[in-house]
Amino acid sequence: MKSFYHYMMKYRSNAKGDPIGEFARSAYDDHSFPKSSTDYHEISSYLEMNGHYLESMSVFDDAWELYETNQ
């Protein structure tokens, strides 16, 4: 199974202003992001403490739903 981070990298080229694309670009720039994780709770906890770049945690939830659906 591909990690959530690696799955998200395909969204880096999304248009500016697209919340998932912005999240992917920010995660790419976040050198502490849990890049090998496939665990919702680990990533969610990390983002709650360090995800100042997220507009809202609902962006993460939407991205996670895409991740689960397309694995």
Secondary structure, 3 states (H helix, E strand, C coil): CCCHHHHHHHHCCCCCCCHHHHHHHHHHHCCCCCCCCCCHHHHHHHHHHHCCCCCCHHHHHHHHHHHHHCC
